[in-house]
Amino acid sequence: MSLEVVKEDEEVYSWREVKLASIPELERETVERRRGRDIVIAVDHGPNSKHAFDWALIHFCRLADTIHLIHVVSSVNNEIVYDASQVLMQKLAIEAFEVAMVRTIARIVEGDPGKVICKEAERVKPAAVILGTRGRGFIQSVLQGSVSEYCMHNCKSAPVVIVPGKEAGDESLI
């Protein structure tokens, strides 16, 4: 009889890969060029998330890097949410190629955002985890919790870069 080891603190979560459109220029690349870093970028539909994504492309990504876009949702089986998320991921993947010429892998994951981002970082072993912040005050963050703060304290496999939200009226980085 064999026994299966069950870890108490390990959570199982659902996810769906996002099939991104093929970019011919990336398909022709040689293996030698693909020795860049893996970078996890957590995204949602908000402006601060887009700002963090833009910041990562301009200030962090290099030519041979691969970015892993992670979007956390309440249910991957909800087709409306999945379709909207897939459109977002497709748009960001095209922008990543046009701006920084980086390869993109996208995942829509179900669960608690902080835990999922840390779990994905553990899986990918990236050079960094990049995410935006809502710009809440200290009291609001303590009372409501903060995904970026959770990741900063709990992501052990990579440094966490928290990009402050852009102020109202600031121009886009891209």
Disulfide bonds with the S-S distance in Angstrom:
none
